[in-house]
Amino acid sequence: MSLVVICGQPCSGKSTAASCLAEALLDFDPKLSVRIVSESAFHLDRNQYYANMPSEKNLRGVLRSEIDRSLSKNSIIIVDSLNSIKGYRYELWCLARAAGTRYCVVHCDAEVAHCRKWNEERRGNAGLSYDDSIFEDLVRRFERPDSKNRWDSPLFELWPHRNGIDKSCDSIIAAVAYLTKKVDSKTRDVKVLQPTIATKTAHVTEANSLYEMDRATLEVMNMIVEAQAQAMGCPINGVSIGPGFPSVDISRAVGLPELRRLRRTFLKLTGQSSLSGPPPPTDSESAKRMFVDYLNRELGS
């Protein structure tokens, strides 16, 4: 249904904004499915994962993978993290486009001095404050969202150091209205992203085959992402899919965008071949074996 990206300086009130937005959405309609994806949900230590670039890249990969798995046309996903790099926000926008959902950015625009003060006040709470060197580095590298960019639009801004944050804030109310407004052919102020030809899932001949192929390939892709995340940037010799299945032979890091591209291409090729040959497999085991063989050929070439 929607992807909401919360961004801002460290200790600028992003988690409070995410909670207030989730509460406001549920106040509007208790039947809404709202989920917050955050670092704390994975029990991740922010000082550990922001200590260096490889760890930070791994953290973004874990969050992106979880967002990709969670996105659907029936739920609202709120991403509570720094989301400070515009290239990463673009990747999240692409996920929303591939899923065919709405997208918006909520920016907690707090002055650095206030963020630094709030970080100091959190010193007594383990895991909630940043080390001084990490805090200053994150502040320096923050890339402000710009509503002129499609991946930063629409942009809802909060000013925590001026007005505080609660679910009655004008920006929260405006975001709720945007996320919940019914869309028809006459709607102009709400944009639902549409998948391009490159991101559309291929149509296969039988409904059961489509379901099994989609589920099996997604499961294999998630196993690869999780195995690389657990390796923390170290090389891995292969990824085991399970007993009785061939392993995925990878000797280099394979990012989520590349895996998504390979999965889409595999589904398209399978659908095209079924027009002149046998139908795609209707069981997940056969689909997994076919996808693993395809990955080994593509990644090994």
C-alpha positions in Angstrom: 0.0 0.0 0.0 2.7 2.5 1.0 6.4 2.9 1.9 7.3 5.8 4.2 10.9 6.7 4.6 11.9 8.6 7.8 15.1 10.5 7.5 17.1 13.0 9.5 20.3 13.7 11.5 21.1 11.2 14.3 19.0 11.8 17.4 16.6 14.1 15.6 13.4 12.4 16.7 13.0 9.9 13.8 11.8 7.0 16.0 9.3 9.4 17.7 8.0 10.5 14.3 7.7 6.9 13.1 5.7 6.0 16.3 3.4 9.0 16.0 2.8 8.4 12.3 1.9 4.8 13.0 -0.5 5.8 15.8 -2.1 8.5 13.7 -2.7 6.0 10.9 -4.3 3.5 13.2 -6.4 6.2 14.8 -7.6 7.0 11.3 -8.4 3.4 10.5 -7.7 0.6 13.0 -7.9 -2.0 10.3 -4.8 -0.7 8.5 -1.7 -2.9 8.5 1.1 -0.7 9.7 4.7 -1.9 10.4 7.8 -0.1 11.5 11.1 -1.5 10.1 14.0 -0.2 12.3 17.4 -1.1 13.5 16.1 -1.7 17.0 13.7 -4.4 15.7 16.8 -6.4 14.7 18.5 -5.7 18.0 21.4 -4.0 16.2 24.0 -1.9 18.0 24.2 1.5 16.2 27.7 2.2 17.3 28.8 -1.2 16.0 27.1 -0.9 12.6 28.0 2.8 12.0 31.7 2.3 13.1 32.9 1.8 9.5 31.6 1.8 6.0 31.5 -2.0 5.4 29.4 -2.5 8.6 27.1 0.4 7.6 26.7 -1.0 4.1 25.8 -4.3 5.6 23.2 -2.7 7.9 21.6 -1.0 4.9 21.5 -4.3 3.1 19.7 -6.0 6.0 17.1 -3.3 6.3 16.6 -3.1 2.5 16.1 -6.9 2.3 13.5 -6.7 5.1 11.7 -3.8 3.4 11.6 -5.7 0.1 10.1 -8.7 1.8 7.5 -6.7 3.7 6.3 -4.4 0.9 2.8 -5.2 -0.4 -0.3 -3.4 -1.6 -2.1 -4.2 1.7 0.3 -2.7 4.2 2.1 0.5 5.2 5.8 0.1 5.9 7.6 2.9 7.9 11.4 2.8 7.6 12.8 4.2 10.9 16.5 4.7 10.2 19.0 7.4 9.3 18.3 7.0 5.5 20.8 9.8 5.2 22.2 8.9 1.7 20.2 10.0 -1.3 21.4 7.0 -3.3 19.9 4.7 -0.6 16.6 6.6 -0.6 16.6 6.1 -4.4 17.0 2.4 -3.9 14.0 2.4 -1.5 12.0 4.4 -4.0 12.8 1.7 -6.6 11.5 -1.0 -4.2 8.2 1.0 -3.9 8.0 1.3 -7.6 8.5 -2.4 -8.2 5.8 -3.2 -5.6 3.4 -0.6 -7.2 2.8 1.3 -3.9 2.7 4.9 -2.7 5.9 6.5 -1.4 6.8 9.5 0.7 9.6 10.9 2.8 9.3 12.4 6.3 12.2 14.6 7.3 13.0 15.4 10.9 14.7 18.7 10.3 16.4 19.4 13.7 19.4 21.7 14.2 22.7 19.8 14.8 23.2 21.5 18.2 19.9 20.1 19.4 20.7 16.7 18.0 24.0 16.8 19.8 22.3 17.8 23.1 19.7 15.0 22.7 22.5 12.5 22.1 24.3 13.5 25.3 21.0 13.1 27.2 20.8 9.5 26.0 24.2 8.5 27.5 22.6 6.6 30.3 20.5 4.4 28.0 22.6 1.6 26.5 22.5 1.4 22.7 20.5 4.6 22.3 23.3 7.1 22.0 26.1 7.5 19.5 29.8 7.7 20.3 31.0 11.3 19.7 33.2 10.4 16.7 30.4 8.4 15.0 27.8 11.1 15.7 30.0 13.8 14.1 30.8 11.6 11.1 27.1 10.9 10.5 26.2 14.6 10.8 28.9 15.5 8.2 27.7 12.9 5.7 24.0 13.6 6.0 22.4 14.5 2.6 19.3 16.5 3.0 16.2 15.4 1.1 15.0 17.7 -1.8 11.4 17.6 -2.9 12.6 18.2 -6.5 14.0 14.6 -6.5 11.4 12.0 -7.3 12.9 9.7 -4.5 12.4 12.5 -2.0 8.8 13.4 -3.1 6.3 14.0 -1.6 8.3 15.4 1.3 6.8 16.1 4.7 9.0 18.1 7.1 9.0 18.1 10.9 10.9 20.6 13.2 11.3 18.7 16.5 13.4 21.4 18.2 10.7 24.1 17.5 7.4 22.3 17.9 8.1 18.9 19.2 6.6 15.8 17.5 3.2 14.3 18.2 0.5 12.8 16.1 -1.4 16.1 15.8 1.5 17.8 14.0 0.4 19.3 10.6 3.0 17.3 8.7 1.8 14.0 10.4 -1.8 14.8 9.6 -0.8 15.7 6.0 1.1 12.4 5.6 -1.8 10.4 7.0 -4.1 12.1 4.5 -1.7 11.3 1.6 -1.3 7.7 2.6 -4.9 6.9 3.2 -6.7 8.9 0.4 -8.6 6.8 -2.0 -7.2 7.0 -5.5 -9.2 7.0 -8.7 -8.8 8.2 -12.3 -9.4 11.8 -11.3 -6.9 11.9 -8.4 -4.0 14.2 -9.1 -2.4 14.9 -5.7 -1.6 11.3 -4.8 0.8 9.2 -6.9 0.9 5.4 -6.8 4.2 4.3 -8.3 3.9 1.9 -11.3 6.3 -0.8 -12.1 8.2 -0.4 -15.4 8.7 -3.2 -17.9 12.0 -3.9 -16.3 10.5 -4.4 -12.9 7.3 -6.2 -13.8 7.1 -9.9 -12.8 6.8 -12.1 -15.9 3.4 -13.6 -16.5 3.5 -17.4 -16.7 0.8 -19.7 -18.1 -0.6 -21.3 -15.0 -1.6 -19.7 -11.7 -0.1 -22.4 -9.6 3.2 -22.3 -11.6 3.4 -18.5 -11.1 2.9 -18.9 -7.4 5.5 -21.6 -6.9 8.1 -20.0 -9.1 7.7 -16.6 -7.4 7.8 -18.1 -3.9 10.7 -20.4 -4.6 12.9 -17.8 -6.3 12.2 -15.3 -3.6 13.1 -17.8 -0.9 16.4 -18.6 -2.6 17.2 -14.9 -3.1 16.5 -14.2 0.6 18.7 -17.1 1.7 21.6 -15.6 -0.3 21.1 -12.1 1.1 20.9 -13.4 4.7 24.0 -15.6 4.2 26.0 -12.6 3.0 24.7 -10.5 5.8 25.8 -13.0 8.4 29.3 -13.2 6.7 29.7 -9.4 7.5 31.5 -8.7 4.3 33.8 -11.7 4.4 34.0 -14.0 1.3 31.8 -17.1 1.3 32.4 -20.2 -0.8 28.8 -21.0 -1.4 25.2 -20.8 0.0 23.4 -23.9 1.0 19.7 -23.9 0.0 18.9 -27.0 1.9 19.4 -30.8 1.9 19.1 -32.3 -1.5 19.6 -29.0 -3.3 22.7 -27.9 -5.1 24.5 -24.9 -3.4 24.7 -21.5 -5.0 28.4 -21.0 -6.0 29.3 -17.4 -5.3 32.8 -16.2 -4.7 32.0 -12.4 -4.6 29.5 -10.2 -3.0 26.2 -10.1 -4.9 24.0 -7.2 -4.0 20.2 -7.2 -3.7 19.7 -5.2 -7.0 21.7 -7.7 -9.0 19.8 -10.6 -7.4 16.5 -8.9 -8.1 17.5 -8.4 -11.7 18.6 -12.1 -12.1 15.3 -13.2 -10.5 13.2 -11.1 -12.9 15.1 -12.3 -15.9 14.8 -15.9 -14.8 11.0 -15.6 -14.4 10.7 -13.9 -17.8 12.8 -16.6 -19.6 10.8 -19.3 -17.9 7.5 -17.8 -19.0 8.7 -17.4 -22.5 10.0 -20.9 -22.8 6.7 -22.3 -21.6 4.9 -20.9 -24.6 6.7 -23.4 -26.9 7.7 -26.1 -24.5 6.6 -27.7 -21.3 5.0 -25.6 -18.6 7.0 -24.2 -15.7 7.4 -26.5 -12.6 4.4 -26.5 -10.3 6.3 -27.6 -7.2 8.8 -25.4 -5.2 11.6 -28.0 -5.2 11.9 -28.1 -9.0 11.6 -24.3 -9.2 14.4 -23.9 -6.7 16.7 -26.3 -8.5 16.1 -24.5 -11.8 16.8 -21.1 -10.3 19.9 -22.3 -8.5 21.2 -23.8 -11.8 20.5 -20.5 -13.5 22.3 -18.4 -10.8 25.3 -20.7 -11.0 25.5 -20.2 -14.8 25.1 -16.4 -14.6 27.3 -15.8 -11.6 30.0 -18.1 -12.8 30.2 -16.6 -16.3 
